[in-house]
């Protein structure tokens, strides 16, 4: 319980890595402690959201994937994976990095083909890309933008 309690204290201070390490250690010493297990999951989730808020989208997505490997049906991980990817792709589109946005959505679609963000989101990125080109007078380039076969 000492490791667990210290981990919770660090979690309250947003010291996620150290909190995670201590929570995990406490859980390994008492694998029957379901409260400790839920706090490990909450630590990962809160850490990922903090990284997302700081604009560190890749790390946030990696944390959530790690969490999903540990608890594939944990609803906050499933929901926040979509939240992080939506914010990440939106940022990339604002920055004009449409190909990277499409690659990220394609990767998500391979993992979760049922998620509308990863499915319909790819076509939305193509529309934003074309509209951005048109708005800047690059109508010829806009006409050349076509969804990849996997994105249709």
N, C-alpha and C positions, 0 to 999 in steps of 0.2 A: 504493500500500500504506500510505502514511502516514495517509491519511484512514480507510482500513479499520481499521488497528490502533488509531487513536485512538477510532474508533466502538466497537470491541470493548471497549476500556477503559471507555468511558462506559456501555456496556451492562452490564458487570460491576458498575457503581455504581448501576444502576437509573435512570440519566439517559436515559430512553428517547427523548425527542424529539431531543435532541442526538445521541445514538447513531444514531438512524434517519437523521437528516440527513447525518451523515458517512459512514455505510455506503452510503447512496444515492449520494452524491457519488463515493465510491471506485468503486462499481459502474459508474456512468456513464462514468468514465474508463477502466474495463476491463470492458466488458460480457461478456467471455468467462469471467470469474472466477465459477465456479459456487459456490465456497465463500462468496464475498461475497454472492451472491444468497440462498443458504440462511440466511446470518446476518441478512439484511434480513427474511426471513420469520420467523425465530426472534425477532428484535427486536419485530416487531409482535405476535406471539403472546404473548411474555412481558409486553409492555406491557399488552396486553388483560387478561391474567390478574391483573396487579398492580392494574389499575383495578377489576376485579371484586372482588378481595379487599378493596379500599378502599370498596366499595359504590357505585362510580361505574359502574353497569351500562350506562347509555346510551353513555358514552364507550367502554367495553369492547366493546360490540356494534358501534359505529361503526368501531372499529379492525379488528375481525374482518371486517366487510363490506368495508372498504378492502383488507384482505389477500386476501379471496376474489376481489376484482376483479383483483388482481395474479396470483393463483395459485388458480384455482377448484377444483382437485383436491387442494390441500394438506390432508392429513388432520388435522393439529392445528387448523387453522382450522375445519374442519367439525365436529370433535368439541367444540372449545371454544366455538363459537357456541351449541351446545346447552347446554353447562355454564353459560355466562353467562346465557342466557335462563332456564334453570331456576332459578338463584339469584335472578334479577331478579323473576320472576313469584312465586316463593315469598315474597320480601320484600314485594311488593305485597299479596299475600293476607294476610300477617301484619298489615299496616298497614290492612287492610280496603279496599284500592283495587282491587276486583275488576274493574271496567270497564276500567281501565287495563291490568290484567294480561291481560284478554281481547283488547284491542286489540294488545298486543305479540305475543301468540300468533298472532293473525290475520295480522299482518304477516309473521311467520315462516312461517306456513303458505302464504302466497302465494309466498314464495321457495322453500320446501322442503316441498311437500305430502307427501312421503314420510317425513318425520321424525315419529316417534310423539309426541315432545314437543309439536310444533306442532299435531298432529291431535288426539290423545287428551287432551292437556293442557288444551284448552279445556273439555272436558266435566268434567274433574277440578276446574277452577276453579269451574264452576257448582255442583258438589257441595259444595265447601268453602264457597262463598258461602251456599248454602241452609242448611248445617249451622251456620254461624256465626249466621245469623239465628235459626234454631230455638233454639240454645243461649242466645240472649239474649231468648227469649220472643217473638220477632217472627214467629210462625208464619204470619200472613197475608201478610207481605212475602215470606217464604220460598216460599210457595205460588205467588207471582207470578213467581218467577225461572224463566225458560225460556230454553233455548239459542236464539240467533239462528239463522235458517235456514242461514247459512254455517257455523255451528258444529256442525251435526248430522252 
